[in-house]
Amino acid sequence: MDMFWGLLMSAILLGCTYTLVAVGFSLFFGVMDVVVFCCGDIAIFGSFAIMGAYVAMKSAGLFDSLPFVVCVALLLVIGAVFCAALGLVTYRFSIKPFQNSSELMPLLSTIAMGTIIKEILGLLFKPAVNTVSTALGGESALSVVSGRNPQGFPALLMPNGTVTERNITIIVITILILALLFLFLNRTKMGLSMQAISQNKELSLMTGINVSRIIIITFLIGGIMLAISGFLLGSYQKLMSFDDGAMYGAKGFSAAVVGGLRNTWGAVAGGMLLAFVEVFVSGYIPRGTSYASIVAFVVVVIFIVFKPEGIIGEKTAEKV
């Protein structure tokens, strides 16, 4: 029974990391009708931005002069700013130029953008922070060997607490973010406009909604959510690699598809389902860790074949 509860906690934590990326996919697809395949890379970029900012702030003595909570909040703001800016760059250069082209063009373009983000992290992370990290020394400094090597994520969530307290904090933050998103989408004029565009872009234009402005805001909000997702992923895994975005994005996209690509809460359900499949396959099947991801993607294929609209998605009929 102890094993079951341990696996349950691990599944919920993993589901939290998948969920926020899946929600990002759902937001972007709902407003743009485009699958932004570099969502995972943007989240990992946020993790690396936080790691770099941590080293810089630590070397400047800010962690000694300011309260720890304030420093962590500053790191989150820095990560959010970088990811929001990267989201806007993705829209401006990978999606907007191809709005009147084939549907495959923005899809391929966002895949290429993800590769660019990944390679930038691998090439530039070392000269950006390695010198500062080496000068710091001590257990609290990041040991940055090279951008292409796994990097240790700093202990920013409950650094003096137990693992259980850290895990509960990750779950609480995820629930809080989802609750704020729910309130934004359903209680604000901007959120309702986003939902209207998701349902019918042409009708939204006719009713006076500034679609271009809402799209930009969507990418800003999506970038901030991906930054928080990268922060939580780093806090959970404790070790980050520059190329984690590809698999992380694939899992987030799969979760969004399983839940219903246009449905935000379907993304939550899909993220949790995939996480539970992976964790319990790893825990209860001999050598299950080796093929947990395979089983998870088999589940995705089953949903695509037998329930393509997803867990919460609605069936649509197209008249010819």
C-alpha positions in Angstrom: 0.0 0.0 0.0 2.9 2.4 0.7 4.2 1.7 -2.8 0.8 2.6 -4.2 0.6 6.0 -2.4 4.2 6.7 -3.4 3.3 6.0 -7.1 0.2 8.1 -6.7 2.1 11.1 -5.5 4.7 10.7 -8.3 1.9 10.4 -10.9 0.2 13.6 -9.7 3.6 15.5 -9.7 4.4 14.3 -13.2 0.9 15.2 -14.3 1.4 18.7 -13.0 4.4 19.2 -15.2 2.6 17.8 -18.3 -0.6 19.7 -17.6 0.7 23.2 -17.8 2.5 22.5 -21.2 -0.7 20.8 -22.5 -2.7 23.9 -21.4 -0.3 26.0 -23.4 -0.9 23.9 -26.5 -4.7 24.2 -26.0 -4.5 28.0 -25.6 -2.4 28.5 -28.7 -4.4 26.0 -30.8 -7.8 27.4 -29.7 -6.9 31.0 -30.8 -4.7 30.3 -33.8 -5.7 26.9 -35.0 -2.0 26.1 -35.1 -0.1 23.5 -33.1 2.9 25.4 -31.6 5.3 22.5 -31.4 8.0 24.5 -29.6 6.0 24.8 -26.4 8.3 22.3 -24.6 11.4 24.1 -25.8 10.1 27.4 -24.5 9.4 25.8 -21.1 13.0 24.4 -21.0 14.3 27.8 -22.0 12.5 29.2 -19.0 14.2 26.7 -16.8 17.6 27.7 -18.1 16.8 31.4 -17.8 16.0 30.9 -14.2 19.2 28.9 -13.6 21.3 31.6 -15.3 19.5 34.4 -13.3 20.0 32.4 -10.1 23.8 32.3 -10.7 23.9 36.0 -11.5 21.8 37.0 -8.5 23.8 34.7 -6.2 27.1 36.2 -7.4 25.7 39.7 -6.8 24.8 38.8 -3.2 21.1 39.4 -3.6 20.3 36.1 -1.8 22.1 37.4 1.2 20.6 40.9 1.2 17.0 40.1 0.2 14.5 37.6 1.7 14.7 34.2 0.0 11.0 34.4 -1.1 11.6 37.7 -2.8 14.6 36.3 -4.7 12.5 33.3 -5.9 9.8 35.7 -7.0 12.3 37.7 -9.0 13.6 34.5 -10.6 10.1 33.6 -11.7 9.5 37.1 -13.1 12.7 36.9 -15.1 11.8 33.4 -16.4 8.3 34.7 -17.3 9.6 37.7 -19.1 12.0 35.6 -21.2 9.4 33.0 -22.1 6.7 35.6 -22.8 9.2 37.4 -25.1 10.1 34.1 -26.8 6.4 33.4 -27.3 6.0 36.7 -29.1 9.0 36.0 -31.2 7.6 32.6 -32.1 4.3 34.2 -33.2 6.0 37.0 -35.1 8.5 35.0 -37.1 7.2 31.4 -37.1 3.4 31.8 -37.3 2.3 35.2 -38.5 4.2 35.1 -41.9 2.5 31.8 -42.8 -1.1 32.7 -41.8 -2.2 32.7 -45.4 -0.1 29.7 -46.4 -0.6 26.0 -46.2 -1.5 24.7 -42.7 1.7 22.7 -42.7 3.9 25.8 -42.9 3.4 27.2 -39.4 3.6 23.6 -38.1 7.0 23.0 -39.6 8.1 26.5 -38.7 7.4 26.0 -35.0 9.3 22.7 -35.1 12.2 24.6 -36.6 11.9 27.3 -33.9 12.1 24.6 -31.2 15.4 23.3 -32.8 16.8 26.9 -32.8 15.9 27.3 -29.1 17.4 24.0 -28.2 20.7 24.7 -30.1 20.9 28.2 -28.6 20.8 26.7 -25.1 23.4 24.1 -25.9 25.8 26.6 -27.5 25.4 29.7 -25.4 24.5 28.7 -21.9 28.1 27.9 -20.9 29.8 31.2 -21.7 26.8 33.1 -20.2 27.0 31.7 -16.7 29.9 29.3 -16.2 32.5 31.9 -15.1 30.2 33.3 -12.5 29.2 29.8 -11.2 32.9 28.8 -10.9 33.7 31.9 -8.9 30.8 31.3 -6.5 31.8 27.8 -5.4 30.0 26.1 -2.5 27.0 23.8 -2.6 24.5 26.5 -3.4 26.2 27.4 -6.7 25.2 25.8 -9.9 28.0 23.6 -11.4 27.6 24.6 -15.1 30.0 22.5 -17.1 28.5 23.0 -20.6 25.2 23.9 -22.1 25.0 20.4 -23.6 25.5 18.7 -20.2 22.7 18.1 -17.7 22.4 21.1 -15.3 21.4 20.9 -11.7 18.4 23.0 -11.0 18.7 25.1 -7.8 16.6 24.2 -4.7 14.1 27.0 -4.8 10.9 25.3 -3.5 11.1 24.6 0.2 14.9 24.3 0.2 15.0 23.5 3.9 11.8 21.3 3.9 11.2 17.7 3.2 10.6 16.1 -0.2 6.9 15.7 0.7 6.6 19.4 1.5 8.3 20.3 -1.8 5.9 17.9 -3.7 2.8 19.4 -2.0 4.1 22.9 -2.9 4.4 21.9 -6.6 0.8 20.5 -6.6 -0.6 23.6 -4.8 1.2 26.0 -7.3 -0.3 24.0 -10.2 -3.8 24.1 -8.8 -3.4 27.9 -8.1 -2.3 28.6 -11.7 -5.2 26.5 -13.1 -7.6 28.3 -10.8 -6.3 31.7 -11.9 -6.5 30.7 -15.5 -10.1 29.5 -15.0 -11.1 32.9 -13.5 -9.3 34.7 -16.3 -11.0 32.8 -19.1 -14.5 32.9 -17.6 -14.6 36.1 -15.5 -12.8 38.7 -17.6 -13.6 40.4 -20.9 -10.3 39.4 -22.4 -10.7 35.8 -21.4 -14.2 35.6 -22.9 -12.9 37.1 -26.1 -10.2 34.4 -26.2 -13.0 31.8 -25.9 -15.1 33.5 -28.6 -12.1 33.5 -31.0 -11.6 29.8 -30.3 -15.2 29.0 -31.2 -15.5 31.2 -34.3 -12.8 33.7 -35.4 -14.8 35.2 -38.2 -17.9 35.9 -36.0 -15.5 37.4 -33.4 -14.2 39.8 -35.9 -17.7 40.8 -36.9 -18.6 41.6 -33.3 -15.7 44.0 -32.9 -13.2 41.8 -31.1 -9.6 42.8 -31.8 -8.3 39.4 -32.8 -4.7 40.5 -33.4 -4.5 42.0 -29.9 -6.0 38.9 -28.3 -3.6 36.6 -30.1 -0.6 38.6 -28.8 -2.0 38.5 -25.2 -2.6 34.7 -25.6 1.1 34.2 -26.5 2.1 36.4 -23.5 0.0 34.4 -21.1 1.1 31.1 -22.7 4.7 32.1 -22.4 4.3 32.9 -18.7 2.5 29.6 -18.0 5.4 27.7 -19.8 7.9 29.6 -17.7 6.1 28.4 -14.5 5.9 24.9 -16.0 9.7 24.9 -16.6 10.3 26.1 -13.1 8.1 23.3 -11.6 9.7 20.7 -13.9 13.2 21.8 -12.8 12.1 21.7 -9.1 10.7 18.2 -9.6 13.4 16.6 -11.7 16.4 18.6 -10.2 18.4 18.0 -13.4 17.7 19.7 -16.7 19.1 19.1 -20.2 19.0 21.5 -23.1 17.2 19.0 -25.3 14.5 18.1 -22.8 12.0 20.3 -24.7 11.5 17.8 -27.5 10.2 14.9 -25.3 8.5 17.3 -22.8 6.7 19.0 -25.7 5.7 15.7 -27.2 4.2 14.6 -23.9 2.4 18.0 -23.4 1.0 17.8 -27.0 -0.1 14.2 -26.5 -1.8 15.2 -23.3 -3.7 18.0 -25.0 -4.8 15.6 -27.8 -5.9 12.9 -25.4 -7.9 15.5 -23.4 -9.3 17.4 -26.3 -7.0 19.9 -28.1 -9.4 22.9 -27.9 -10.4 22.2 -24.3 -8.2 23.6 -21.5 -9.6 21.2 -18.9 -9.2 18.4 -21.3 -5.5 19.2 -21.3 -5.5 18.8 -17.5 -7.3 15.4 -17.8 -4.9 14.2 -20.6 -1.8 15.3 -18.7 -2.9 13.4 -15.6 -3.9 10.3 -17.6 -0.5 10.1 -19.3 1.4 10.7 -16.1 -0.6 7.9 -14.3 0.0 5.5 -17.1 3.8 6.2 -17.1 4.2 6.0 -13.4 2.1 2.9 -12.7 3.6 1.0 -15.6 7.1 1.8 -14.3 6.0 0.8 -10.7 4.0 -2.4 -11.3 5.5 -3.9 -14.5 8.9 -5.5 -14.3 11.4 -3.3 -16.0 8.5 -1.0 -16.8 10.6 2.1 -16.7 12.2 1.1 -20.0 8.9 1.2 -21.9 6.7 3.5 -19.8 6.8 6.2 -22.5 6.0 3.6 -25.2 2.8 2.5 -23.3 1.9 6.2 -22.8 2.1 6.9 -26.5 0.2 3.7 -27.3 -2.6 5.2 -25.2 -2.4 8.3 -27.3 -2.8 6.3 -30.5 -5.8 4.5 -29.1 -7.5 7.8 -28.3 -6.7 9.2 -31.8 -8.2 6.1 -33.4 -11.3 5.5 -31.2 -11.9 8.9 -29.6 -10.2 11.6 -31.7 -12.1 14.4 -30.1 -10.4 13.6 -26.7 -11.7 13.0 -23.2 -13.6 16.3 -22.9 -13.6 17.5 -26.5 -16.8 17.7 -28.5 -17.5 15.9 -31.8 -17.8 18.3 -34.7 -19.6 17.6 -38.0 -18.4 19.4 -41.1 -20.9 20.0 -43.9 -19.8 19.5 -47.5 
